[in-house]
Amino acid sequence: MGTGGSKSTEDGSHGGEEEREESLDQAGGQLYLSLKMENYKRKGDIIPHVFGSVPLVGSWDSSKALPMERESASMWELSFVVPPNHETLDFKFLLKPKYNNAPCIVEEGPNRLLTGGTLQGDSRLSIFRLNADEVLEYRVFIHADRVSPFDLAASWRAYQENLRPSAVRGIPDVTINSLPEMGAEDCSSTSLELDLEHYVVPAPSTNSGFVYAANNAETPRSLGHAGVFANMNGPGSVSYSFKDAGYSVDRPATIKEMEIIVPDSSQVYSSPGMGESKSVGTSSPLQKQDSHRGLLVDRGVGSPRLVKSASASTFTVDLRLDTETKNSMPAAAGAVAAAAVADQMLGPKEDQHLAIVLVGLPARGKTFTAAKLTRYLRWLGHDTKHFNVGKYRRLKHGTNQSADFFRADNPEGMEARNEVAALAMEDMISWMQEGGQVGIFDATNSTRKRRNMLMKMAEGKCKIIFLETLCNDERIIERNIRLKIQQSPDYAEQPDFEAGCRDFKNRLDNYEKVYEPVEEGSYIKMIDMVSGNGGQIQVNNISGYLPGRIVFFLVNTHLTPRPILLTRHGESKDNVRGRIGGDTELSDRGEIYSKKLANFVEKRLKSERAASIWTSTLQRTILTATPIGGFPKIQWRALDEIYVGVCDGMTYEEIKKNMPEEYEGRNKDKLRYRYPRGESYLDVIQRLEPVIIELERQRAPVVVISHQAVLRALYAYFADRPLKEIPHIEVPLHTIIEIQMGVTGVQEKRYKLMD
């Protein structure tokens, strides 16, 4: 009851007789009230209820008492809306058994009185006497807040649609079900004769088939239209020498160096002018005139461009919210943007540009790690590119180089390899100076001389963190070698598989003879992390927000193959009505899908007893998962649908008619648009990061039953889709997207269980 408003007050403080600063009987708006009861000692299947006078409940008949909803394992909640100038309401709590007709137990003591949103009298526990010797005590909280007419309409719709108790009330956050006994009328697997392949539908063309990870890396800028490197001897050419790990670059100064002026914090916040953004609902200091500048921090709709000011102590603000604008802050919301602003304002612990330089012998998973890290950082909103030196080498020197090309005593081969490494590094630095943030430099970089060359090139332009991958498991190395021969373009023209393996092992021997582990600078060492037996990570001289996130991500990643199944809940009653948000139950079609999904999961994961089912906390996903037996079920609040704030329970036509500015704002930029008192897609991405980390950490299959916006964001992570595409990704109802995770990368398969 009052679902639309309850989320907007979750973080409100609870207080029995707290004085409110504003008068609650002033004109306009309504009162949103939240009653909560807390008890850590559960007693069977007893559910707290509320009954009382008009307009709270409307009857002192205990059989018509309203059930409270379980908010957590120990907390129950009931929300409702009343006029702010209501007369005194009197009510009581009572306990009713869930599954039998035993008598209700009414709390002891006088009626509770509510006037002007404040509970009258002394705060007291709710005491229930079960028998002469047993007493239950509940703590009681009340929170009052003013709501707009839109909130009121959404709350009333939710009340009307959810008046009868939900079928999922009382389910704890984690449950383990036994296999249910289902007959033919319940769409059992026998009656369906389920053939998984029968339900396969084509996946989007952008993700069909296997793509070698290095081929997704950045294409060399010096590559000509004919597919070869352009003449390097023309005007503006780049030349390199590698004596004593030094280098020289002859190029015109065509790229203006980026300059960021750190503002004086005592002046930044002195602006008295505050402007409100209607689409964001947050206040920010705005630039009123040229002589008076402030810092705008946009939390969710977009990050303003920071431009060099004529003054040495302030930022100027470009308010054009253009995602393609160069030198913009990360597009990610909340903590990511806040960290970026803090680093720039308070003196960054890291340089503005970050280079992750891979180090390691061949067949240690460097390219796979680079591609995975690139995908993660892009999804968080950081402008990230993967520069694979092997791709540069193949484009410039061909793919048919034998192991002799990689000998340390082959001066021509050494010069050629150093040349393409320098070209790739120069391209990465140029890209950073044009606005890029994180470059992933993917090569063996196995000697101190090579790493010193890279550090010298990066000096004053970007911070380098070395990421070294070490593996001592011969079985894994052998597996990676065989995968390399199968997938790498270096051996695409080698018809003899075993001959290719011998050549690659000779190449590996050449690298091992000169390999020098990283001991200099800032570094992260991943030691036996792919073995599945724990491994370890060593870090040295790592600081700053983004490096910390990178370390945390790497700690939780591995190469164990397993499927992740993504699906929306079965069709809900709000889907049928065309209403957004809400917490309604399933329609008849939705219930059929839930049973078909159970049969599908049982057959697809019949040998995977360690698999788990993840849902949101909204009942349409929980009900969809209910028929699935034999697997742990875990509810994630982070998997709840995008919160639409005051638009909860409305149709898009109603929004267009009653809130045209919001409707147009959403159409212009669905990624950054934030519903009033609600969320944007960027907000959803931020809260989904723990889910992504846990999905990466899992070694068994996971079935995620969630909502359209949430699954769009999760799918974009696995499919490496740009942020701007997320709101437009198709995630249809009654369709399962199977993501296969493993050493070969990410592949997908789709199953449509209903027409």
N, C-alpha and C positions, 0 to 999 in steps of 0.2 A: 504494500500500500504506500502510495507516495513515492514510487520508485524514481520518478523523474527528479525529485528534489533531494533524495537521501544522499546521493553522491556528493552533492555540492556542499554538504555540511560534515563530511566524514572527519575532516581535520579540525572541526570546531571543538572548543573546550567544553567539558561537561561541568555544570555547576548547579546546585540545588536552588540557591537563593541569590545568585550573583546579580549585582546591580547592573543594568544596562545603561550605556551612555546616552542612547537615543530613546526618546519616548516611543513606546510601542503602539500608542493609540493615535499617532499622527496619520494624516490622510494618505491614501494610496497604498497599494500593496496588500499582502496578506501575511499571516504568520505561519511559517513552516515550523512544526514542532516535532522533535524526535525524542521518544521515550526509550530508555535503554535499561536493561536489567542484567546484572552480572552475578554468576555463581559458578565456582570452580568445581563443585561437587555435583556431578550429574546423577540424577536419580531416575533410572529407567528411561521411558519414553514420555516424560511429562513435558508439556509445552506451556509456557506462560501465555496468558490471554489478558485482554483488557475489556472491561465492560463498565458502563456508566451512563451519564446523562447526555441529552442533546446539547451541542451538535457533535460531541466527541464520538460516541458510539450509538446513542439513540435508544438504548434499552438496557434495563437492569436485569434482563433475562439472561442468565448465564449460558443458556444454549445458543444465544446469538452473539456471544463474546467474540471479539476479533483476535485471531492468533498473532503472536509476535513472530518475527522472522529471525532465524539464526544468523547472526553476523559473524560469529566465530565459535570456537569450541565452548566458550564460556559466556558469550554475550548474546542477548536477544534484543531486538529493536522493533519499534513500531513508529511510523511517521504519518503525520496527517497535517491538514491545512485548515485554519480557522480564521475568522475575521479578527483583526487586531484589537477591536473594541468589544470582544466577546464578553458575555457575562461569565460569572464564575462557573467553571465546569467541575463536577465532582465525579470521581471514578475510583475503581479499585483494580488490582491485579488478581488473577486467579490461575490455578494450575489445572490443566485438563489432560488426562491420559490420551495418547495418540491413537491407540489401537483397541480400546475397549470402552465400555459405557460406565465405568466406575464414576462415582460422584466427584464433582469439581471440588477443589480445595480453595477457599477464598482467603486472601491475606487477612491477618488480624489487624485490629486497630481501626481508627475512624477513616472515613472517606478521604481521599486525597483531593485537594482543591487547587484549581489552576486559574489564575487571574492575570490577564495581561501577559501571558507567556511565562509567568513565574509561579513556581510551586509554593503554595502558602504553608506557613507553619514550619516547624523544625524539620530538617532533613532526617529521614529515618529509613532504616532497612525495611524491606518487605519480608515479613515473617509468615511462614506457612507451617501450621502444625499438622503433620501427617497422622500422628497418633499420640498417645499420651507420652511416649518417650522420644519421639523423633521430630525434629524441627528443621526446616530448610530456611536459609536466610539468603536474600538477594540484595545486592546494592542497587540503588535506583539513581539514574541520571536523567536530566532533562536539558535539551538545548533548543533555543528558539532563534529563528532568523526570519528576516523579512524577505518575501519573494515577490517577483513581478507577476503580472497577470498571465504571462506566458508560462511561468513556472506553475502557477495555479492550474492552468488548463492541462498541462502535461501531467500534473499530479492527479487531477481528477480522472483523466482518462486511465491512468495506471490503476487507480483505485477501482474504477468500474470493471476493468478487465481482470484484475487479480483478486477480486473479493473472496473467491473461494480459496481455501488453503492450497498452496502449491504441492505438487506431488513430490517435490524434492526437499521439502523442509526437513531439517534434522540430519541431513547427510553431513558427516564430518569432512574435513578437508582432504583426508586420505582414507580411502576404503579399499578393501580387497574382497571382491565378490567371488563366490563359488559359481561354477557353471550353472546357468539357469536351465530349468526343464521347460522346453518350449515345444508345443505341438505344431502340427501343420498349419493351424490357424494363426500361429505366431510367425509365419514365414520361416520355418526351420530350414536348415541347410538341406534336409532331405527333400522338402517340397520345392525348394528353389532350384535344386540341382546346379549349384553355383559353379560356373566355369569362369575363372578369373579372366582368362584371355578373351572371353566373349564380351567383356565390358570395356576392353581397351579402346581409348579414343586417342587421336593424334595429339601430341604435345605441340606447343608453339614452335614454329620453325626455327626460332632463334636459339633453341636449346636442344634440338634434335641431334642425335649422334654425338660421338666423342670428339672433343677438341683438345689437342695437345696444349698444355698450360702455357708453354713459352710462346705459342703462336698468338696468344691474347696480349702479349706484352707490347710495349710501345714500339711503333715502327720508326726506324731511323729517319731523322729529318733530312739527312743528306742523300736519302734514297731517291733516285730519279724515277721518272714515269715508266721507264722501260724495265724497272725491277732491278737496277744495279745502282751502285753508288755514283753520284755525280762527280764530275771532274774536280778533284781536290786542289788543282793548281791554279784555278781562276781567281778573280778578285774576291777578297773576303775569305780566302782559304784558311784552313786550320793546319798547322804543322806541329809535330811533337818530337821531342827527343827524350830519351829515357836514361841518361847517364846519371848514376848516383841517385836513382829514384826521383830525379827532378824532371820537369817538363817545361816546355815553352809553348805558348799559344800565340799565333799571329792572326788576329782577327780584328776587324773594325769594331769600335765601341757602339754597336747598333742597339744594344739593350740597355736601357736606363736602369741603374741599380735602384732597388727598392729601398726607401727610407721610411721608417716608422718613428715618429716623434712621441716619446713617452710624456703624457700630460702631467702637470702638477696636480696631485689629487686634492689639494686644498682648494684649487680653482674649479676643478671639474664639477663638483657637486654644489657650487655656489649659485647656480642658476635658479632664480625664483620662478621662472616661467615653466608651467607644467601644461602639457597638451595631452589629450586623451585620444587614443586610436580606437575607433568604434569596432573595427574588426578584431582587435586584439583584446580590448578591455583592460589595458594596463596603461599607467601613466608614465611618461618619460620626459626628461628635460629636453626641450626642443630649442633649436637655434632661432632666436627671435630677430636678431639683426647681426650684421657682419662683425660688430665689435663685441658681441656677447655670444660665445659658443659654449655648447654643452656636449655631453656624451650620451647618445641614445643607445640603449640596449634593447633590441627587439627579441622578446622571448617567445618564439614560435612561428611568427609569420615571415620572418626573414632577417638576415643579419645585414646591417647597413655597411656600406663601404667606408673604410677608414682611409682618408686621403691626407697627404702631407699638407700641413697648414703653413701659412705665412709666418705664424708665430711659432717659436721653438718650444712652447710649453703646452700646446693644446692640440687636440684632434679637430678636424672639421668633419662634418658628417654629410655623406651623400645619401639622401633618403630614398633614392630609386632602388626598389627591391628587385633587382635583376640578378637572377642566379648565375648568369654568365659573366657578371662583372668581374674583372680581374682584381686581384688583391683583396677579395672579400673574405670575411671571416667564415669559418666552417658553417655549412648549412644546418648542421645538427642543432637540436634545441637544448634548452635547459643546461644541464651540467657541462656539456661539451662547450657550448657557447660561453658560459660563465667562466670556465677555465681559460678559454682563449683570451677573453677580455682581461681577466685577472693577470695573466702572464704579460700581456702587452702594457697594462697600466702600472703594475708594481715592479717591473723589471723582470723580464722573462728568465726562468731557470734554464730554458732551452732556447736555441735560436728559433727564429720564426719558421725556418725551413728545416726539415728533418730528412736525412738520408739513412735508410736501413740498408747496410751493405752486407750481403750474404757472404759467408766464408765456409768452405768445406770441400771435401773430396767429392768427385762425381758419385752419383747413385746414393746420395745421403738425403735426398728429399728437399733440396734447396728450392728448386723451381716450384714444387708443390706447395711448400711453406710460403714462398713469395706470393704465389697466386692467391692462397687462402688469406694471407694477411692483407693483401691489396683489396680483396673483396670485403673483408670486415671493416677496414677503415673507410672505404667508399660508402658503405652502408650507413656508417655513423655520421657521414656528411663531410668527411675530410677529403679534400681534393688529392687523390693518390694515383700514382702511375707505376707500372711495373716495367723496368728496363732490363731486358734479358740480353746479356752480352753474347751468348751463343747465337741468338737470332741475328745480331749484327754480324758476327763472324760468318754465318752461313750465307748471308746476303752479299757479303763482300768477297769471300774467298771460296764459296761453294760448300756443298754438303758432303763431298767425297774425300775429305781429309782423313788420312790414315793416322794411326797412333804416333807415327814419327813426327807429325806436325806438332805434337804436344810435348816433345822432349825438351828438357831444360837446356840441353847442349845443342839445340837447333836454333841458331841465331835468327834465321829468317822466320821460323815459326814463332819464336818469342816476340820478335818485332811486330809481326802481324797481329798477334793476340793482344799485345799491349796497345797497339794502335786502335783496335776496335773497342777495347775497354775504355780508352781515353775518349773516343768518339761518343760512346754511350754516356759516360760521365758528363761530358760537355753538354750533350743534349739534355740530360736531367737537370743540370744547373741552370741552363737557359730556360727550361720549362718552369723551374721554381721562380726565377726572376720575373717571369711573366704572370705569376700568381699561383703556381702549384705549391702544395704544402708538404706532402710526404712522397719521396721517391724511394722505390724498392729496387736496389741495384743487385741484380742476380748474376753472379759468376762465381768461380772457385775462389779467386782472390787468396790463393793459398800461400803466398810468401809475404814477408814483411815489406819487401821492396815494392810489390804491387800495392799493398795497403798504404804505404807511405806516399806513393804517387797519388792515390785517390785523396788522402787527407790534405796533401798540398794543393790539389785542384780545388778542394772544397773550402779551403781556409778563408774565413771571412764571408762565406756565401751560404753555407748550411752546416748544421751539426751532423756528425756522423756517429751512428751506433752500429757496431759490427754485430751481426747475428750469425754465430757459428753453429753448425749442425754436425754433431759427432755421433757415430754409430759403431758399436763393437760387435754387433750380432751378425755373424757371417751368413746366417740364413736369410736375414732381411736384406743384406747387401746383395746376395745372389738373386733374390726376388726382384729387387730394384733394377739390377743389371738387365735381367730378362725383359722387364717392362720397358726399359730404355730402348732395347733393340727393337721391340715391337712398335714403339710409339714415336721415337725421336726421328725427325727428318734426317738426321745424320746417317741413318741406316735404312732409309726408305728405298734406296736403290741397291741394297745388298740382298741378293736372293738367298744366300746361304745363312740361315739363322745362327748356326754354331760358329761360323767364321766371323760373323758380327760380334758374337760374345767374346771370342778370343781377342779381336781387335780392341774392343772396349776395355777388356781387362788389361791389355798392354798399355792403353792410354791411362788407366787408373794407376798402374805401376809407375808410370812417368811422373804423375802428380805426387804419389806417395814419397818418392825419393827426395823431393824438395819441400814437402809440406811443413809449415811452421804454424803451430797453434797461436791463436790470438792471445796476446798478453798486454797489448797496448790500448790506450784510449778507453772509451766507453764501449762495453760489450755485453752481449747476452750469449751464454753457451747453452745449447740444448743437447744434453748428453743422453743417448739411448731413450729418447722420448717416444720413439715410434715402436718400441719393442712390445708395448702393452704391459710391461712389468714395472711401471713406475717411472724409472729414469730420474733425471734431475735437471734443474735449471740453475745456472750460476750467473749472477749479474755483477757488474762492476761499474761504478760511477754513473748510475742511472738515476735521473731526477726529472721532475716535470710531470704534468698530467698525462700527456699523450704517451711518452715512453712507459709510464706506469700501466696504462691501459693495454699497451702492446704486450708487456710481460705477463699480465694477468690472462690475456687471451691465449698466449702461447703455452702457459702452464696447463690450460684446460683442453688443448687440441691433441688429437691423435689420428692414426690412420686406420683404425679398426673398421672394416666394412660393415655397414648396417643401414637398413632403410628407415626413413622418417616419412610417415604418412600424414598429410595435411588434408583436412576436410572441414567444410562448414557444418554447422548444426543442421539437423533436418528442418524443413520449412516450418516456420513458426506462424502463429496467428497474426502477428504484426506484419510478417512478410506478405500474407494474403491481403491485409488491409492497406499495404503500402506505407506503413508507419515506421519511422526510424527509432532506434533506441529501444526503451522498454525492457520488460522481463517477462514476456508472455510464454505460454506453453506451446507445444508442437501442434501443428495442424494434423489432420488425418494422414496426409502425404508424408509429413515429417515423421510421424510414428512408424509408417511403413519403412521409410529410409533407415530409421534407427535399427530396425530388425535386420534389414539387408546388410547394413554396415556391420552389425555383430557377426553375421554369418561370414562376411568377407574377411574381417579381422581374424576370426577363428581359423579360417582356411589358410589365409596368407601367412599368419604367424603361428601356425600350429606347433612348430618345432622351436619357437622362441619364447619359452616360458618366462624369461627375464624381461620381456617387453613390458611397457607401461602405457597407460592411457592418460593424456593430459587434457583437461577441459578448463574453461573459464569458470567463474563463480556464478554465471547467469544460468537460469534453469533450462533454457533451451539447449545448451550444450550438455548439461548434466543429464537431462532426459534422453538426449541422443546417445549418450554413453551407457545408459542404464542397462540395456540388454546385453552388453558385452560382458562376458563372465570370464573369470580365471586370471585377470590381470589387475595389478594395482591401479587405482584411479586417483589422480592428483589434481586438485583444483588450484589454478593460478589466477590471482586477481589481475596479474599483468596480461593475461590472455583475454580479459573482458573487451567487448567491442569499444571502438572509439566513442568517447562520451560526448554526446551532442548538446549538453547543457540545457538551455531553456527550450531547445527544439525537440526535447525528448517526447516521443509520442506523436509528433506531427508528421504529416506527409510533406513531400517536397512542394506540392502545389500550395499547401497552406503556408509554408515558409515563403514561397514566391509572392503570395498575396499579402501576407501580414508583415513580412520582413524583407522587402525587396532589396535593401542594401546588403543584407547578409547573403541573400541568394546570389546576387551578382558578385559579391566578394569571393564566394566559394567557387563560382564558375571561372573566375579569373585565375585563381591559383589554389587548386585543391590541396596541394602539398602543404602549403604554409597557412592556409585558412584555418582559423581556430573558431569553433562555435562559441557564441557568447556563454561564458561560464563553463565551457567545455574544452575539448582537445582539438589539436591539429594532427595530421599524419606524422609530423616531426615529433610531437609529444608521444605518439604511440611508439615510434621507433626508439625513443629514449627509454621508455619503460620496458620495451621488449629486449633490451640488451642482456639482462640476466637470463632470459629464456634462451637466447642464442648461445650464450656461454654454456648453459646447462645442456643444450642439445649437442654442442660440440663435445662436451665431456662424456655424454652417455655412450656406452659401448653396446647397448642392446637397442632393438627397435623401439620407436616411440610413435604413438598415434596422437596427433594434436587435433582436437575438435574445438574449433574456435569460430571466429566471425570474419566477415569479408575484409574489413580494413586491416585487421590484425594479420590475417593470412596473406594479404597482399604484401605487407611489410616483410613477413617471414620468407615468403617465396622470393621476393626481390633479393634478399640476402643470398639465398642458395643459388639463384640464377644469375647473380651479379648484374641486376638491372639497375639503371640510373635512378636516383631518387625521384627525379621529376616524373618518371613513368609509374611510380608506385600506385598513385590513386586511380590509375586507368588499367591496371592489370586485371584480366578476367579471371575470377575465381567463382565459377558457377556453383549453384546448389547441387547437392546430391552427387558430387564428383569427388573422387579421391585423387590427390596428387602425391605420387610416391617419389620421394627424393632418395636416390641411392648415394650414400656417402662412402668414400673409400680412397685408396691410394691412387686410383686412376682419375680422381676428381669427382665431380657431381653430375649425375645423370637423372633424368626424370621419366616417369611413366604416368599416364592418367587413366583412371577407370571411372566410367559414368554408370552408376547403378540403377538410375531411373531415367525415363524419358522426360 
